[in-house]
Each structure stands twice: as C-alpha cells, then as structure tokens.
Amino acid sequence: MICGPVRRHAAATTRVIAVSYPEAFDGLIDVKLRTPAAETGRLGETRYPLEQVTSRLDDAPVVWLITSTKQDWRPGATQKLGDLGYRVDSAWAFTGVNVIRYRR
C-alpha cells in the first residue's frame, strides 16, 4: 500500500484512513512509512521516497495507491510502478480520494 497526501492537510497522508478503518486494511503494509506519527512526537509520520523502498514490493503481486484528488500521486506512482512491472488493474474515485489497484 502507498499512502499519498490528504487534501488540505500539509503533513497528513491517507494513512489516516487505514488508521480509522483498520479492518479494511488488515494485512496491508504501508511501504513508504518510516516512522508512525505516534512515534515521531508530532502529528505526522515520516516517510521514505518510493524510489528507496521499491525492494519492499519484490514479492507483492498487488499494490494499492490511496491518494488525494488534489495532490494526486497517480501519474508519478503509475510510472514508477510501471517500471517495476505493475499495471493499473482497477480504480475508484471517492470524495477527495482516489484508490488505485496495480497488479503485476
């Protein structure tokens, strides 16, 4: 799972959705997460750039991207994941959020 930015929140990511609905994200790993917010002493977590964590995707047949509609990571993530052999399988649009499933 790749959590993108949240609309109108400079430091927050869509990881807040996973925290709010843990059952829906059971078994998924946020590959970009460096330090969860609860461990940073701040409101936001720290994150790795996608380029630094692509090895975490080596055994993953599916990657989910959850990103804001305003700060949309789909073009960049689709390019980077495409370089790793992933293609968009399905996409959903919700209020302020896009969810994309990539398969290899």
C-alpha distances in whole Angstrom, upper triangle without the diagonal:
4,6,10,13,15,18,21,20,20,18,16,12,10,9,13,12,10,13,15,14,13,14,12,9,11,10,6,6,5,6,8,10,13,15,15,17,19,20,21,24,23,21,18,15,15,13,13,13,11,14,15,12,12,13,10,9,13,13,10,11,9,5,5,6,8,11,14,17,19,17,15,13,13,16,15,11,13,16,14,12,15,17,15,16,13,15,14,14,14,14,15,17,17,19,18,14,13,10,10,9,10,12,14
4,6,10,13,16,19,17,17,15,13,10,9,9,12,12,11,14,16,16,15,17,15,12,14,14,10,8,6,6,6,9,12,14,14,16,19,19,19,22,21,19,16,13,13,10,11,11,8,12,13,11,11,14,11,11,14,15,12,14,11,7,6,5,6,8,12,15,16,14,12,10,11,13,12,9,11,14,12,11,14,16,15,16,13,15,14,15,15,14,15,16,17,18,16,13,12,10,10,10,11,14,15
4,7,9,12,15,13,14,12,10,6,5,6,9,9,9,11,14,14,14,16,14,12,15,15,11,10,7,9,8,9,12,13,12,14,17,18,18,20,18,16,13,11,12,10,11,11,11,14,15,13,14,17,14,14,18,19,16,17,14,11,8,6,5,6,9,13,14,12,11,9,11,14,13,11,14,16,15,14,17,19,18,20,17,18,16,18,17,15,15,15,15,16,14,11,11,10,11,12,14,17,19
4,7,10,13,11,11,11,9,5,6,8,10,11,12,14,16,16,17,19,17,15,18,18,15,14,10,11,9,11,14,15,14,15,18,19,19,21,18,16,13,12,12,10,12,11,11,14,16,15,16,19,17,17,20,22,19,20,17,13,11,7,6,4,7,10,11,8,8,6,9,12,11,10,13,15,14,14,17,19,19,20,18,18,16,18,17,15,15,14,14,15,12,9,10,10,11,14,15,18,20
4,7,9,8,8,8,6,4,6,9,10,11,13,14,16,17,18,21,19,17,21,21,18,17,13,14,12,13,15,16,15,14,18,19,18,20,17,14,11,12,12,11,13,13,13,17,18,18,19,22,20,20,24,25,22,24,20,17,14,11,8,6,6,9,9,6,8,8,11,14,13,13,16,18,17,18,21,22,22,24,21,21,19,21,20,17,16,15,14,14,11,9,11,12,14,17,18,22,24
4,6,6,8,8,6,5,5,9,9,10,12,14,14,16,18,20,18,17,21,22,19,18,15,17,15,15,18,18,16,15,18,20,19,20,17,13,11,13,15,14,17,17,17,21,22,21,22,25,23,23,27,28,25,26,22,19,16,13,9,7,5,9,8,7,9,11,13,16,16,16,18,21,21,21,24,25,25,27,24,24,21,23,21,18,16,14,13,11,8,8,11,13,15,18,20,24,27
4,6,8,10,9,9,9,12,12,13,16,17,16,18,21,23,21,20,24,25,22,22,19,21,19,19,21,21,19,18,21,23,22,22,19,16,14,16,18,17,20,19,20,23,24,24,25,28,27,26,30,31,28,29,25,22,18,15,12,9,6,7,6,7,9,12,14,17,17,17,20,22,22,23,25,27,28,29,26,25,23,24,22,19,17,14,13,10,7,8,11,14,17,20,22,26,29
4,6,9,9,10,12,15,13,15,18,18,18,20,23,26,24,23,27,28,25,24,21,23,21,20,22,22,20,18,21,23,21,21,17,14,14,16,18,18,21,21,22,25,26,26,28,31,29,29,33,34,31,32,28,25,22,19,15,12,9,11,9,9,12,15,18,20,20,21,23,25,25,26,28,30,31,32,29,29,26,28,26,22,20,18,16,13,10,12,15,18,21,24,26,30,32
4,6,5,8,10,12,11,13,16,16,16,19,21,24,23,22,25,26,23,22,19,21,18,17,19,18,16,14,17,19,17,17,14,11,10,13,15,15,18,19,20,23,24,24,26,29,27,27,31,32,29,31,28,24,21,18,15,12,10,13,11,10,13,15,18,20,20,20,23,25,24,25,28,30,30,32,29,29,27,28,26,23,21,19,17,15,12,13,16,18,21,24,26,29,32
4,6,8,12,13,13,16,18,18,19,21,23,26,25,23,26,27,24,22,19,20,17,16,17,17,16,14,17,19,16,17,13,11,9,12,13,13,16,16,18,21,22,22,24,27,26,27,30,32,29,31,28,24,22,18,16,13,12,14,12,10,13,14,18,20,19,19,22,24,23,24,27,28,29,31,29,29,27,29,27,24,23,21,20,18,15,15,18,20,22,25,26,30,32
4,7,10,11,11,14,16,15,17,20,21,24,23,21,24,25,22,20,16,17,14,13,14,13,12,10,14,15,12,13,10,8,5,8,9,11,14,15,17,20,20,20,22,25,23,24,28,29,27,29,26,23,20,18,15,13,13,16,14,12,15,15,19,21,19,19,22,24,23,24,27,28,28,30,28,28,27,29,27,25,24,22,21,19,16,16,18,20,22,24,25,29,30
4,7,8,7,10,12,12,13,16,17,20,19,18,20,22,19,17,14,16,13,12,14,13,11,9,13,15,13,14,11,8,6,8,10,11,14,15,17,20,20,20,22,24,22,23,27,28,25,27,24,20,18,15,13,11,11,14,14,12,14,14,17,20,19,18,21,23,22,23,26,27,27,29,26,27,25,26,25,22,21,19,18,17,14,13,16,17,19,21,23,26,29
4,5,6,9,10,11,12,14,15,18,17,15,18,19,16,14,11,13,11,10,13,13,11,10,14,16,15,16,14,11,8,8,10,10,13,13,14,18,18,17,19,22,19,20,24,24,22,23,20,17,14,11,9,8,9,12,13,11,12,12,14,17,16,15,18,20,19,19,23,24,23,25,23,23,21,23,21,19,18,17,16,15,12,11,13,13,15,18,19,23,25
4,5,6,7,9,10,11,13,15,13,12,15,17,14,13,10,13,12,12,15,15,13,13,15,18,17,19,16,13,11,11,13,12,15,15,15,19,20,18,19,22,19,19,23,23,20,22,18,15,12,9,6,6,8,11,12,11,11,11,13,17,17,15,17,20,19,19,22,24,23,24,21,21,19,20,18,16,15,14,12,13,10,8,10,10,13,15,17,20,23
4,5,5,6,9,10,10,13,12,10,13,14,11,10,8,11,10,9,12,12,10,10,12,15,15,17,15,12,10,9,12,11,14,15,15,19,19,17,18,20,17,18,22,22,19,21,18,15,12,11,8,10,11,15,16,15,15,14,16,19,19,16,19,22,20,19,23,24,23,25,22,22,21,21,20,18,17,17,15,16,14,12,13,12,15,16,18,21,23
4,5,5,6,9,10,13,12,11,14,16,14,14,12,15,14,12,15,14,11,10,12,15,15,16,14,11,10,10,13,14,17,19,19,23,22,21,22,24,21,22,25,25,23,24,21,18,15,14,11,11,12,15,17,16,16,17,19,22,21,19,22,25,24,23,26,28,27,28,25,26,23,24,22,20,18,17,15,15,13,12,14,14,17,19,21,24,27
4,5,5,6,8,11,9,9,12,15,13,13,12,15,15,14,17,17,14,14,15,18,19,20,18,15,14,14,17,16,19,20,20,23,24,21,23,25,21,21,25,25,21,22,19,16,13,12,9,11,12,15,16,16,16,16,18,21,21,19,21,24,23,22,25,27,26,27,24,24,21,21,19,17,15,14,12,13,12,10,12,11,15,16,19,22,25
4,5,5,5,8,7,6,9,11,9,10,9,13,14,13,16,15,12,13,14,17,18,20,18,16,14,13,16,15,18,19,19,22,22,20,21,22,19,19,22,22,19,20,17,15,12,12,10,12,14,17,19,18,18,17,19,22,22,19,21,24,23,21,24,26,25,26,22,23,21,21,19,18,16,17,15,16,15,13,14,12,15,15,18,20,23
4,6,5,9,10,8,10,13,12,12,11,15,15,13,16,14,11,11,11,14,16,17,16,13,13,12,15,16,19,21,21,24,24,21,23,24,21,21,25,24,22,23,20,18,16,15,13,15,16,20,21,20,20,20,22,25,25,22,24,27,26,24,28,30,28,29,26,27,25,25,23,21,20,20,18,18,17,15,17,16,19,19,22,24,27
4,6,9,9,10,12,15,14,15,14,18,18,17,19,18,14,14,14,17,19,20,18,15,15,15,19,19,22,24,24,27,27,25,26,27,24,24,28,27,24,25,22,20,17,17,14,16,16,19,21,21,21,21,23,26,26,24,26,29,28,26,30,32,30,31,28,28,26,25,23,21,19,19,16,16,16,15,17,16,19,20,23,25,28
4,6,6,7,9,13,12,14,14,18,19,17,21,20,16,17,17,20,22,23,21,18,18,18,21,21,23,25,24,27,27,25,26,27,23,23,26,25,22,23,20,18,15,16,14,16,17,20,22,22,22,22,22,26,26,23,25,28,27,25,28,31,29,29,26,26,24,23,21,19,17,18,15,16,17,15,16,15,17,18,21,23,26
4,5,5,6,9,10,12,12,16,18,16,19,18,15,16,16,18,20,22,21,19,18,17,20,20,22,24,23,26,26,23,24,25,21,21,24,23,20,21,19,17,15,16,14,17,19,22,24,24,23,23,23,27,27,24,25,28,27,25,28,30,28,28,25,26,24,23,21,21,19,20,18,19,20,17,18,16,18,18,21,22,25
4,5,5,9,10,13,15,18,20,19,22,21,18,19,19,22,24,26,25,23,22,21,23,23,25,26,25,28,28,25,25,26,22,22,24,22,20,21,18,17,15,17,16,19,21,24,26,26,25,24,24,28,28,25,26,29,28,26,28,31,28,28,25,26,24,22,21,20,19,20,19,20,21,19,19,17,18,18,21,22,25
4,6,9,9,12,13,17,19,18,21,21,19,20,21,23,25,26,25,23,21,20,23,22,23,25,23,26,26,23,23,24,21,20,23,21,18,18,15,15,12,14,13,16,18,21,23,23,22,21,21,25,25,22,23,26,25,23,25,28,26,26,22,22,20,19,17,16,15,17,15,18,18,16,16,13,15,14,17,19,22
4,6,6,8,10,13,15,15,18,18,16,17,18,20,22,24,23,21,19,18,20,18,20,21,20,23,23,20,20,21,17,17,20,18,15,16,13,12,10,12,11,15,17,20,23,22,21,20,20,23,23,20,21,24,23,20,23,25,23,23,20,21,19,18,17,17,16,17,17,19,19,16,15,13,14,13,16,17,20
4,6,9,11,14,17,16,19,19,17,19,19,21,23,25,25,23,21,19,21,20,21,23,21,25,24,20,21,21,17,17,20,18,15,16,14,14,13,15,15,19,21,24,27,25,24,23,23,26,26,22,24,27,25,22,25,27,24,25,22,23,22,20,19,20,19,21,20,22,23,19,19,16,17,16,18,19,21
4,7,10,12,15,15,18,18,17,19,20,21,23,26,26,24,22,20,21,19,20,22,20,23,22,18,18,18,14,14,16,14,12,14,12,12,12,15,16,19,22,25,28,26,25,23,23,26,25,21,22,25,23,20,23,25,22,22,20,21,21,19,19,20,20,22,22,25,24,21,20,17,17,15,16,17,18
4,7,9,12,12,15,16,15,18,19,20,21,24,24,22,20,17,18,16,17,18,16,19,19,15,15,16,12,12,14,13,10,12,10,9,9,11,12,16,19,22,24,23,21,19,19,22,21,18,19,22,20,17,20,22,19,20,17,19,18,17,17,18,18,20,20,22,22,18,17,14,14,13,14,15,16
4,6,9,9,12,13,12,15,17,17,19,22,21,20,17,14,15,13,13,15,14,16,15,12,13,13,9,10,13,12,10,13,11,10,10,11,13,16,19,22,24,22,20,18,19,21,20,16,18,21,18,16,20,21,18,19,17,19,19,19,19,19,20,21,22,23,22,19,18,15,15,14,15,16,17
4,6,6,9,11,10,13,15,15,16,20,19,17,14,11,12,10,10,12,11,14,13,10,12,13,10,11,14,14,12,15,13,10,9,10,10,13,16,19,21,18,17,15,16,19,17,14,17,19,16,15,18,19,17,19,17,19,18,19,19,18,19,20,20,22,20,17,16,14,14,14,15,16,18
4,6,8,11,12,15,17,17,17,21,20,19,16,13,12,9,8,10,8,11,10,7,8,9,6,8,11,12,11,14,12,10,10,11,12,14,18,21,22,19,18,15,16,18,16,13,15,17,14,13,16,17,15,17,15,18,18,19,20,20,21,22,23,24,22,19,18,16,15,15,14,16,16
4,6,9,11,13,16,15,15,19,18,17,13,10,9,5,5,7,6,9,8,7,9,11,9,11,14,16,14,17,15,12,12,11,12,13,16,19,20,17,16,13,15,17,14,12,15,16,13,13,17,17,16,18,17,19,19,21,21,20,21,22,22,24,21,18,18,16,16,16,16,18,19
4,6,7,10,12,12,12,15,15,14,11,7,6,5,6,9,10,13,11,9,12,14,11,13,17,18,16,19,18,14,14,13,14,15,17,21,21,18,18,16,18,20,18,15,19,20,17,17,21,21,19,22,20,22,22,24,24,23,23,23,23,24,22,19,19,18,18,19,19,21,22
4,7,10,12,10,10,14,14,14,11,7,5,5,6,10,11,13,11,10,14,14,12,15,18,20,19,22,21,18,18,17,17,18,20,24,24,21,21,18,21,23,20,18,21,22,19,19,23,23,21,24,23,25,25,27,27,26,27,27,27,27,25,22,23,22,22,22,22,24,25
4,6,8,6,7,10,11,11,9,5,5,7,9,13,15,17,15,14,17,18,16,18,21,22,21,25,23,20,20,19,18,19,21,25,25,22,23,21,23,25,23,21,24,26,23,23,27,26,25,28,26,28,28,29,29,28,28,28,27,27,25,23,24,23,24,24,25,27,28
4,5,6,7,10,10,9,8,5,7,9,12,15,16,19,17,16,19,20,17,19,23,23,22,25,23,20,19,18,17,18,19,23,24,21,22,20,23,26,23,21,25,26,24,24,27,28,26,29,27,28,28,29,28,27,26,26,25,25,23,21,22,21,23,23,24,27,28
4,5,5,7,6,6,5,4,7,10,14,17,18,21,20,19,22,23,21,23,26,27,25,28,25,22,21,20,18,18,19,23,23,20,22,21,24,26,25,23,26,28,26,26,30,30,29,31,29,31,30,31,30,28,27,26,25,24,22,21,23,22,24,25,27,29,31
4,6,6,7,8,8,8,11,13,17,20,22,25,23,21,25,25,22,25,28,28,27,30,27,25,23,22,21,21,22,26,26,24,25,25,27,30,28,26,30,31,29,29,33,33,32,34,32,33,32,33,32,30,29,29,27,27,25,23,25,25,27,28,29,31,33
4,6,8,10,9,8,10,13,15,19,21,23,21,20,24,24,21,24,27,28,27,30,28,25,24,24,22,23,24,28,28,25,27,25,28,31,28,27,30,31,29,29,33,33,31,34,32,34,33,34,34,32,31,31,30,29,27,26,27,27,28,29,30,32,33
4,5,8,7,6,8,11,14,18,20,22,20,20,23,24,22,25,28,29,28,31,29,26,25,23,22,22,23,27,26,24,25,24,27,29,27,26,29,30,28,28,32,32,31,34,32,34,33,35,34,32,32,31,30,29,26,25,27,27,28,29,30,32,34
4,7,8,9,11,15,18,21,23,26,24,24,27,28,26,28,31,32,31,34,32,29,28,26,24,24,25,28,27,25,27,26,30,32,30,29,32,34,31,32,35,36,34,37,35,37,36,37,36,34,33,33,31,30,27,27,29,29,31,32,33,36,37
4,6,8,10,13,17,19,22,25,23,23,26,28,26,28,31,32,31,33,31,28,26,24,22,22,21,25,24,22,24,24,27,29,27,26,30,31,29,30,34,34,33,36,34,35,34,36,34,32,31,30,28,27,24,24,26,27,29,30,32,34,36
4,7,10,13,17,19,21,24,23,23,26,28,25,27,31,31,29,32,29,26,24,22,19,19,18,22,21,19,22,22,25,27,26,25,28,30,28,29,32,33,32,35,32,33,32,33,32,29,28,26,24,23,21,20,23,24,26,28,29,32,34
4,7,9,13,15,18,21,20,19,22,24,22,24,27,28,26,29,26,23,21,19,17,16,16,20,19,17,19,18,22,24,22,21,25,26,24,25,29,29,29,31,29,30,29,30,29,27,26,24,23,22,19,19,21,21,23,25,26,29,31
4,7,10,13,15,18,17,16,19,21,18,20,24,25,23,26,24,20,19,17,16,16,17,21,20,18,19,18,21,23,21,20,23,25,22,23,26,27,26,28,26,28,27,29,28,26,25,25,24,23,21,19,21,20,22,23,24,27,28
4,7,10,13,15,13,14,17,19,17,19,22,24,23,25,24,20,19,17,17,17,18,21,21,18,19,17,20,22,20,18,22,23,20,21,25,25,24,27,25,27,27,29,28,27,26,26,25,25,22,21,22,21,23,24,24,26,27
4,7,9,12,10,10,13,15,14,16,19,21,19,22,20,17,16,15,15,15,16,20,20,16,17,15,17,19,16,15,19,19,17,18,21,21,20,23,22,24,23,25,25,24,24,24,24,24,21,19,20,19,20,21,21,23,24
4,6,8,6,7,10,12,12,14,17,19,18,21,20,16,16,15,16,16,18,21,21,17,18,15,17,18,15,14,17,17,14,15,19,18,18,21,20,22,22,25,25,24,25,25,26,26,23,21,21,20,20,20,20,22,22
4,5,6,7,9,12,12,13,16,19,18,20,19,16,16,14,15,15,17,20,19,16,15,12,15,15,12,11,14,14,11,13,16,16,15,19,18,20,20,23,24,23,24,24,25,26,23,20,20,19,19,19,18,21,21
4,5,5,6,10,10,10,13,16,15,17,16,12,13,12,14,14,17,19,19,16,15,11,13,13,10,8,11,11,8,9,13,12,12,15,14,16,17,20,21,20,22,22,24,25,22,19,18,17,16,16,15,17,17
4,6,6,9,10,11,13,16,16,18,17,15,16,15,17,17,20,22,22,19,17,14,15,15,11,10,13,11,8,10,13,11,11,14,15,17,19,21,23,23,25,26,27,28,26,23,21,20,19,19,17,18,18
4,6,8,9,11,13,16,16,19,18,16,17,17,19,19,22,24,24,21,20,16,18,18,14,13,16,15,11,13,16,14,13,17,17,20,21,24,25,25,27,28,29,30,27,25,23,22,21,21,19,20,19
4,5,6,8,10,13,13,16,15,13,15,14,17,18,21,24,24,21,20,16,17,18,15,13,15,15,11,12,15,14,12,15,15,18,19,22,23,23,25,26,27,29,26,23,22,20,19,18,16,17,17
4,5,5,7,11,10,13,13,11,14,14,17,18,21,24,25,21,20,16,16,17,14,11,13,13,9,9,12,10,8,12,12,15,17,19,21,21,24,25,27,29,27,23,21,19,17,16,14,15,14
4,5,5,9,10,13,14,13,16,17,20,21,25,27,28,25,23,20,20,20,17,15,16,16,12,12,14,13,10,13,14,17,19,21,23,24,26,28,30,32,30,26,24,22,20,18,16,16,14
4,6,8,8,12,12,11,13,15,17,19,23,26,27,24,22,19,19,20,18,15,17,17,14,12,15,15,12,14,14,17,19,20,22,22,24,26,27,29,28,24,22,20,18,17,15,15,14
4,6,5,8,9,8,11,13,16,18,22,24,26,23,21,18,17,18,16,13,14,15,12,9,12,12,9,11,10,14,15,16,18,20,22,24,26,28,26,23,21,18,16,14,12,11,10
4,6,8,10,11,14,16,20,22,26,28,29,27,24,21,20,21,19,16,16,17,14,11,13,13,9,10,11,15,17,18,21,22,25,27,29,32,30,26,24,21,19,16,14,12,10
4,6,9,11,14,17,20,23,26,29,31,28,26,23,22,23,21,18,18,19,16,13,15,15,11,12,12,15,17,17,20,22,24,27,29,32,30,27,24,21,19,16,14,12,10
4,5,7,10,13,16,19,23,25,28,25,23,20,19,20,19,15,15,17,15,11,14,14,11,11,10,13,14,14,16,18,21,23,25,28,27,23,21,17,15,12,10,9,8
4,7,10,14,17,20,24,25,28,26,23,20,18,20,19,16,15,17,15,12,13,14,11,10,8,11,12,11,14,16,19,22,24,27,27,23,20,17,14,10,8,6,5
4,7,10,13,16,20,22,24,23,20,17,15,17,17,14,13,15,14,11,12,14,12,11,8,9,10,9,11,13,15,19,20,24,23,19,16,13,10,7,6,5,7
4,7,10,13,17,18,21,19,16,14,12,15,14,10,11,13,12,9,11,13,11,11,8,10,9,10,11,12,14,17,18,21,20,16,14,11,8,6,5,7,9
4,7,10,13,15,18,17,14,12,11,14,14,10,11,14,13,11,13,16,14,14,11,11,10,10,10,10,11,13,15,17,17,13,10,7,6,5,6,9,12
4,6,10,12,14,13,10,8,8,11,11,8,9,13,12,10,13,16,15,15,12,12,10,11,11,9,11,12,13,15,14,10,8,6,5,7,8,11,14
4,7,10,12,11,9,9,9,13,13,11,12,15,15,14,17,19,18,19,16,15,13,14,12,10,10,10,10,12,10,7,6,5,7,9,11,15,18
4,7,9,7,6,6,7,11,11,10,12,15,15,15,17,20,20,20,17,17,14,16,14,11,11,10,10,11,9,6,5,7,9,12,14,17,20
4,5,5,5,8,9,12,13,13,15,17,18,18,20,23,23,24,21,20,17,19,17,13,12,10,10,9,6,5,6,9,11,15,17,21,23
4,6,5,9,9,12,14,14,15,18,19,19,21,23,24,24,21,20,17,19,16,13,11,8,9,8,5,5,6,10,12,16,18,22,24
4,5,9,11,13,14,15,16,18,20,21,22,24,26,26,24,22,20,22,20,16,15,12,12,11,7,8,10,13,15,19,21,24,27
4,6,9,11,11,12,14,16,17,18,20,22,23,24,22,21,19,21,20,16,16,14,14,13,10,10,10,13,15,18,19,23,25
4,6,8,9,9,11,13,14,15,17,19,20,21,18,17,15,18,16,13,13,12,13,13,10,9,8,11,11,15,16,20,22
4,6,6,6,8,10,11,12,14,16,17,18,15,15,13,16,16,13,14,13,15,16,13,11,9,11,10,13,14,17,19
4,6,5,6,8,10,10,11,14,15,16,13,12,10,13,12,10,12,12,14,16,14,11,8,9,8,11,11,15,17
4,6,5,6,9,10,10,13,15,15,13,12,11,15,15,13,15,15,18,19,17,15,12,13,11,14,13,16,17
4,5,5,6,9,10,11,13,14,13,13,13,16,17,15,18,18,20,21,18,16,14,14,13,15,13,16,17
4,5,5,6,8,10,11,12,10,11,10,14,14,13,16,16,19,20,18,15,13,12,10,11,10,13,14
4,6,5,6,9,10,10,8,7,7,11,12,12,15,16,19,21,19,16,13,12,9,10,8,11,12
4,6,5,6,9,10,9,9,10,14,16,16,18,19,22,24,22,19,16,16,13,14,11,13,13
4,5,5,7,9,9,10,12,15,17,17,20,21,23,25,23,20,17,16,14,14,11,13,13
4,5,5,6,5,7,9,12,14,15,18,20,22,25,23,19,16,15,12,11,8,9,9
4,5,5,5,6,9,12,14,15,19,21,24,26,24,21,18,17,13,12,9,10,9
4,6,7,9,12,15,18,19,22,24,27,29,27,24,21,20,16,16,12,12,11
4,6,9,12,15,17,19,22,24,27,29,27,24,21,19,16,14,11,10,8
4,7,10,12,16,17,21,24,26,29,28,24,21,19,15,13,9,8,6
4,7,9,12,14,17,20,23,26,24,21,17,15,12,9,6,5,4
4,6,9,11,15,18,21,24,23,20,16,14,10,8,5,6,6
4,6,7,11,14,17,20,20,16,13,11,7,6,4,7,9
4,7,11,14,17,21,21,17,14,11,8,5,5,6,9
4,7,11,14,17,17,14,11,8,6,5,7,9,13
4,7,10,14,14,11,7,6,4,6,9,12,15
4,7,10,11,9,6,5,6,9,12,15,19
4,7,8,6,5,6,9,12,15,18,22
4,6,5,6,8,11,14,18,21,24
4,6,8,11,14,17,21,24,28
4,7,10,14,17,20,24,27
4,7,10,13,16,20,23
4,7,10,13,17,20
4,7,10,13,17
4,6,10,13
4,7,10
4,7
4
